[in-house]
């Protein structure tokens, strides 16, 4: 047996997974509260003790970790045009495993600078202009950022003509220059920026989050948890060498504060009479709905879905729904008893979180008429033909009605323009292994793929 330990330092729980590379197979999983307020290693030690109760004493051949502790990797970005360079900056940030807490366009104002200063992001991404295009905007924004004496790293990934000028304006501060995220109109080049984001995470963020001692115990580089999940899902979809993947997929992770959606699909138009609008999206796409969550962001679900809809789904009165929402918001660690009003509302909340998150993630289709007749305009990804939905998060994996909740990711006649999957099977990550398999895939992709295909059911 060749055991390996995989650790996910989450915002709430530290999750541990032990695998045997020789089989390959899952040996066991365990979790403990993430003690980020004191020493993160305290929670790790307790988690290891609990894991040992399952697996017995193991001599690990390797230890690997990812982290979203203390809020994860918080980024802000600024582009020239929201729909173009601004969107490319958002893609780069989310694909690197970051949480985008602010996105600006055009010239930064004094009010914007106050928001940035108050937010104190882990990294700021400054982009704008295609190569050879507008330089005035990104240079203005570099000077504006310098005026607040930033104590956070700044990545410049805009018009290469202005790159040296931006670096000069930010001289004396931590600044990195990368290739333009959009060198030509409609061409996205986000991989170099994503690599730099992950480098900074390792060099600076791990230390800032109090993970330095834990990182030193690991054999590989620590990465942001969402980046690990994205990596595992891409592997699950596409396969590795002779080991086939399961094909295109959508994944949904409903948490207490956010709902993360992933898609592994080309998503381009399927018919000749469909015109694509906007930037082409990456095969491996991630979005984060920061206002949609089961506890900390519960009011975002209520505001979007409506208390009446939640009452209809749960079988409760509107008044009872509002009362429980207040209770859940005030006590985010509440776990309702099976069969209770709270459990009924939780199912309704999770269902709406799934619907809202996937609807925002998926593309849209609009019908229009031209001189050539009826034409369709697609914006974003077409996910209608996807046959696999992977779900995780406590509200789904601990429910006896997981398939019903996951079904809200599918197409609905109520929203005919949404390009969500038409029909798909549901695969459940009941043991929270997606991040662990993303870590394992760095060195053992075939083993990680084989384990996922066994465990996700």
C-alpha positions in Angstrom: 0.0 0.0 0.0 1.2 3.5 -0.8 -1.0 6.0 1.1 -1.1 9.7 0.4 -2.7 12.4 2.5 -4.8 15.2 0.9 -5.9 18.2 2.9 -8.4 21.0 2.2 -8.2 23.9 4.7 -11.7 25.2 4.3 -13.2 28.4 5.7 -15.2 26.4 8.2 -13.8 22.8 8.1 -10.5 21.2 7.4 -11.2 18.2 5.3 -8.7 15.3 5.1 -8.7 12.5 2.5 -6.4 9.4 2.6 -5.9 7.5 -0.7 -4.0 4.3 -1.6 -2.1 4.9 -4.9 -1.5 1.2 -5.4 -5.2 0.3 -5.7 -6.0 3.2 -6.4 -8.8 3.7 -3.8 -10.1 5.9 -1.1 -9.0 4.8 2.4 -11.0 7.3 4.4 -12.1 10.8 5.0 -12.4 13.0 8.1 -13.0 16.7 9.0 -12.4 19.1 11.9 -13.2 22.7 12.5 -10.7 25.0 10.9 -9.0 26.8 13.8 -8.0 29.9 11.8 -8.6 32.2 14.7 -5.8 30.5 16.7 -3.5 28.1 14.9 -4.7 26.3 11.8 -2.6 23.3 12.8 -4.8 22.6 15.8 -7.7 21.8 13.5 -5.3 19.8 11.3 -4.1 17.7 14.3 -7.6 16.9 15.4 -8.6 16.0 11.8 -5.6 13.7 11.6 -6.7 12.0 14.8 -10.2 11.4 13.4 -8.9 10.1 10.1 -6.6 7.7 12.0 -9.7 6.3 13.7 -11.0 5.3 10.3 -7.8 4.2 8.5 -5.5 3.2 11.3 -2.0 4.5 11.6 -0.5 5.3 8.2 2.9 6.2 7.0 2.1 8.7 4.2 4.2 8.7 1.1 3.1 12.3 0.4 1.1 15.2 1.8 -0.6 17.8 -0.4 -2.9 20.7 0.5 -5.2 23.4 -0.8 -6.9 26.2 1.1 -9.8 28.6 1.2 -9.4 29.4 4.9 -10.1 32.9 6.1 -12.1 33.8 3.0 -9.8 32.3 0.4 -8.1 34.4 -2.2 -9.8 37.7 -2.5 -9.2 39.7 -5.7 -10.3 43.0 -7.3 -9.8 43.9 -10.9 -10.2 46.8 -13.3 -10.5 46.7 -17.0 -11.3 49.2 -19.8 -14.7 48.0 -21.0 -16.8 45.8 -18.8 -17.9 43.4 -21.5 -14.3 43.0 -22.9 -11.1 43.4 -20.9 -13.2 43.6 -17.7 -14.7 40.3 -18.4 -11.4 38.8 -19.4 -10.0 39.9 -16.0 -12.9 38.3 -14.2 -12.3 35.0 -16.1 -8.6 35.1 -15.2 -9.4 35.7 -11.5 -12.1 33.1 -11.1 -10.2 30.5 -13.1 -7.2 30.9 -10.8 -9.4 30.0 -7.8 -10.0 33.5 -6.5 -13.1 35.2 -5.2 -13.7 38.5 -7.0 -14.9 41.0 -4.5 -14.8 44.1 -6.8 -14.7 44.7 -10.5 -14.3 48.1 -12.0 -14.2 49.5 -15.6 -13.0 52.7 -17.3 -11.2 55.2 -15.1 -10.9 54.6 -11.3 -12.6 57.4 -9.4 -11.8 58.6 -5.9 -14.8 56.7 -4.6 -13.5 53.5 -6.3 -10.1 54.1 -4.6 -11.8 54.4 -1.2 -13.6 51.1 -1.8 -10.4 49.4 -2.8 -8.5 50.7 0.2 -11.2 49.6 2.6 -11.5 46.1 1.0 -7.7 45.5 1.2 -7.8 42.7 -1.5 -5.1 40.0 -1.5 -4.3 40.8 -5.2 -5.4 43.6 -7.6 -5.5 42.8 -11.3 -5.1 45.8 -13.6 -5.9 45.3 -17.3 -7.2 47.4 -20.2 -6.8 47.9 -23.9 -5.7 45.5 -26.6 -2.0 45.5 -27.6 -1.4 48.7 -29.6 -4.8 50.1 -28.5 -5.8 52.5 -25.7 -3.1 53.3 -23.2 -4.4 56.3 -21.4 -7.0 54.4 -19.3 -4.7 51.8 -17.8 -1.9 54.4 -17.2 -4.4 56.6 -15.4 -5.6 53.7 -13.2 -2.0 52.7 -12.4 -1.3 56.2 -11.1 -4.6 56.2 -9.2 -3.6 52.9 -7.4 -0.2 54.3 -6.6 -1.8 57.3 -4.9 -3.3 55.0 -2.2 0.1 53.4 -1.4 -1.2 49.9 -1.9 0.0 47.2 0.5 -1.3 44.4 -1.8 0.3 43.0 -5.0 -0.8 44.4 -8.3 -0.7 42.4 -11.5 -0.6 44.4 -14.7 -1.9 42.4 -17.6 -3.1 45.0 -20.2 -1.9 46.7 -23.3 1.8 45.8 -23.6 2.6 49.2 -24.9 1.6 50.7 -21.5 3.0 47.9 -19.3 6.4 49.6 -18.6 4.6 52.9 -17.9 2.3 51.2 -15.4 5.2 49.5 -13.7 7.0 52.9 -13.5 3.9 54.5 -12.0 3.7 51.8 -9.4 7.5 51.8 -8.6 8.1 51.0 -5.0 5.1 48.8 -4.6 4.7 45.1 -5.3 3.9 44.9 -9.0 4.1 42.1 -11.6 3.7 42.5 -15.4 2.1 39.6 -17.4 1.0 39.2 -20.9 -2.2 41.0 -22.0 -5.3 39.1 -21.0 -6.9 40.3 -24.3 -4.0 41.0 -26.8 -6.5 41.3 -29.7 -10.1 42.1 -29.9 -12.1 39.0 -28.9 -9.0 37.0 -28.2 -8.6 35.9 -24.5 -5.1 35.0 -23.1 -5.6 34.4 -19.4 -3.3 31.5 -18.6 -0.1 33.6 -17.9 -2.1 35.8 -15.5 -3.6 32.7 -13.7 -0.1 31.3 -13.2 1.1 34.5 -11.7 -2.0 34.7 -9.4 -1.2 31.2 -8.1 2.5 32.1 -7.6 1.5 35.1 -5.5 -0.9 32.9 -3.5 2.0 30.7 -2.6 4.5 33.4 -1.9 2.3 35.9 0.0 -1.2 34.7 0.7 -0.2 31.5 2.5 1.8 33.4 4.9 -0.8 36.1 5.3 -3.5 33.5 6.2 -1.3 31.9 8.8 -0.7 28.8 6.8 3.0 29.0 6.6 3.7 26.3 9.2 1.2 23.9 7.6 2.5 24.6 4.1 6.0 23.6 5.2 4.7 20.1 6.1 3.4 19.5 2.6 5.3 17.9 -0.2 3.7 19.9 -3.0 2.7 23.5 -3.5 -0.4 24.7 -1.8 -3.1 25.9 -4.1 -6.5 27.7 -3.7 -9.2 25.2 -3.1 -11.4 26.3 -6.1 -8.5 25.9 -8.4 -8.1 22.3 -7.1 -11.8 21.7 -7.7 -11.6 23.1 -11.2 -8.6 20.9 -12.0 -10.4 17.8 -10.8 -13.6 18.5 -12.8 -11.6 19.1 -15.9 -9.9 15.8 -15.4 -13.2 14.0 -14.7 -14.6 15.5 -17.9 -11.8 15.0 -20.3 -10.0 11.9 -18.9 -6.3 11.1 -18.9 -4.5 9.3 -21.7 -6.1 5.8 -22.1 -8.5 6.4 -19.1 -11.7 8.1 -20.5 -13.5 10.9 -18.7 -17.3 11.1 -18.4 -17.7 13.9 -20.9 -19.0 17.5 -20.6 -20.4 18.4 -17.2 -21.8 21.0 -14.9 -20.9 21.1 -11.2 -22.7 22.9 -8.4 -21.3 23.5 -4.9 -23.9 25.2 -2.6 -22.3 26.6 0.5 -23.3 28.7 3.4 -21.9 31.9 1.9 -21.6 31.3 -1.8 -22.7 29.1 -4.6 -19.9 28.0 -7.0 -20.8 26.7 -10.5 -18.4 25.0 -12.8 -18.9 23.9 -16.4 -16.6 21.7 -18.6 -17.9 22.3 -22.1 -17.2 24.2 -25.3 -20.7 25.7 -25.2 -20.6 27.2 -28.6 -23.6 27.6 -30.9 -25.0 24.3 -32.4 -26.9 25.6 -35.4 -25.8 27.7 -38.5 -28.5 30.3 -37.9 -27.1 31.2 -34.4 -24.8 34.2 -33.9 -22.4 34.2 -30.9 -22.2 37.5 -29.0 -19.4 38.4 -26.6 -16.1 36.9 -25.6 -15.5 33.2 -26.1 -15.6 31.4 -22.8 -13.1 28.9 -21.6 -13.8 25.1 -21.7 -13.2 25.0 -17.9 -15.3 27.8 -16.5 -16.0 28.8 -12.9 -18.4 31.4 -11.5 -19.1 32.4 -7.9 -22.4 33.8 -6.7 -21.4 35.7 -3.6 -25.0 36.7 -2.8 -26.4 33.2 -2.9 -25.8 30.9 0.1 -27.6 28.7 2.6 -26.9 30.8 5.7 -24.6 33.8 5.4 -26.1 34.8 2.1 -29.6 33.4 2.7 -31.3 36.7 2.0 -29.9 36.8 -1.5 -31.9 33.6 -2.3 -35.0 35.2 -0.8 -34.6 38.4 -2.7 -34.1 36.6 -6.0 -36.5 33.7 -5.7 -39.1 35.5 -3.5 -40.6 34.4 -0.2 -43.8 33.2 -2.0 -41.8 30.8 -4.2 -39.9 29.4 -1.1 -43.3 29.0 0.7 -44.7 27.1 -2.3 -41.7 24.8 -2.5 -41.5 24.1 1.2 -45.2 23.9 2.0 -44.9 26.6 4.6 -46.6 29.9 4.9 -44.8 33.1 3.8 -44.8 34.2 7.4 -43.1 31.0 8.6 -40.6 31.2 5.8 -39.6 34.8 6.8 -39.4 33.7 10.5 -37.0 30.8 9.7 -34.9 32.9 7.4 -34.4 35.4 10.2 -33.4 32.5 12.5 -31.0 30.9 10.0 -29.4 34.3 9.2 -28.8 35.0 12.9 -27.6 31.4 13.6 -25.7 30.2 10.6 -24.6 27.0 12.2 -28.2 25.8 12.5 -28.8 22.2 11.2 -32.6 21.5 11.1 -34.0 18.2 12.3 -35.2 15.9 9.5 -38.9 16.4 8.9 -39.0 19.8 10.5 -40.1 23.1 9.0 -36.5 24.1 8.8 -35.6 21.0 6.8 -38.4 21.7 4.4 -37.2 25.3 3.9 -33.6 24.1 3.5 -34.6 22.0 0.6 -36.4 24.9 -1.0 -33.4 27.2 -0.4 -31.0 24.7 -1.9 -33.2 24.2 -4.9 -33.4 27.9 -5.6 -29.6 28.3 -5.0 -29.0 25.7 -7.6 -31.4 27.2 -10.1 -30.2 30.8 -9.6 -26.5 29.8 -9.7 -26.7 27.6 -12.9 -29.0 30.2 -14.6 -26.4 32.9 -14.0 -23.6 30.6 -15.2 -25.3 29.4 -18.4 -25.6 31.3 -21.5 -28.8 32.8 -23.0 -30.5 32.6 -26.4 -32.6 35.3 -27.9 -34.6 35.2 -31.1 -34.4 38.0 -33.6 -35.2 38.7 -37.2 -32.9 40.0 -40.0 -33.1 40.4 -43.7 -32.1 36.7 -44.0 -35.0 35.7 -41.8 -35.2 34.4 -38.2 -31.8 34.3 -36.4 -30.8 33.4 -32.9 -28.3 35.3 -30.8 -26.3 33.3 -28.2 -24.5 35.0 -25.3 -22.4 32.8 -23.0 -22.2 29.0 -22.9 -24.7 26.6 -24.4 -25.0 23.9 -21.8 -28.2 22.3 -23.2 -26.5 19.0 -24.3 -24.6 18.3 -21.1 -25.5 14.9 -19.6 -23.7 15.1 -16.2 -24.4 17.2 -13.2 -21.9 16.9 -10.3 -23.2 18.3 -6.9 -21.5 18.9 -3.6 -22.1 21.0 -0.5 -23.8 20.0 2.8 -27.4 20.9 1.7 -27.2 18.5 -1.2 -25.0 15.6 0.0 -26.8 15.2 3.3 -30.2 15.4 1.8 -32.4 12.3 1.0 -33.7 14.3 -2.0 -30.5 15.2 -3.7 -31.8 14.4 -7.2 -34.8 16.6 -6.7 -32.7 19.5 -5.6 -30.1 19.0 -8.4 -33.0 18.9 -10.9 -33.3 22.7 -10.6 -30.1 23.0 -12.6 -32.0 21.8 -15.6 -33.9 23.7 -18.3 -37.3 25.1 -17.3 -40.1 26.4 -19.5 -40.4 29.2 -17.1 -37.1 30.5 -18.4 -37.0 29.5 -22.1 -34.0 31.7 -23.0 -31.6 30.0 -20.5 -29.2 27.5 -22.0 -29.2 25.1 -19.1 -28.9 21.3 -19.5 -32.0 19.6 -20.9 -31.5 16.3 -19.1 -28.7 14.9 -17.1 -27.7 12.3 -14.6 -26.7 13.4 -11.1 -23.4 12.5 -9.6 -22.9 13.3 -5.9 -19.6 14.1 -4.1 -20.8 12.7 -0.8 -17.3 12.5 0.8 -16.1 15.9 -0.3 -13.2 14.5 -2.5 -13.2 16.9 -5.4 -10.6 19.3 -4.0 -8.5 16.3 -2.8 -8.6 14.8 -6.3 -7.5 18.1 -7.8 -4.5 18.0 -5.6 -3.8 14.4 -6.4 -4.1 15.0 -10.1 -1.0 17.2 -10.1 1.2 14.1 -9.7 -1.2 11.1 -10.2 -3.9 12.1 -12.6 -4.9 8.6 -13.6 -5.4 7.5 -10.0 -7.4 10.7 -9.2 -9.6 10.0 -12.2 -10.2 6.4 -11.3 -11.1 7.3 -7.7 -13.6 10.0 -8.8 -15.3 7.6 -11.3 -15.7 5.1 -8.4 -16.8 7.5 -5.7 -19.1 10.0 -7.5 -22.5 8.3 -7.7 
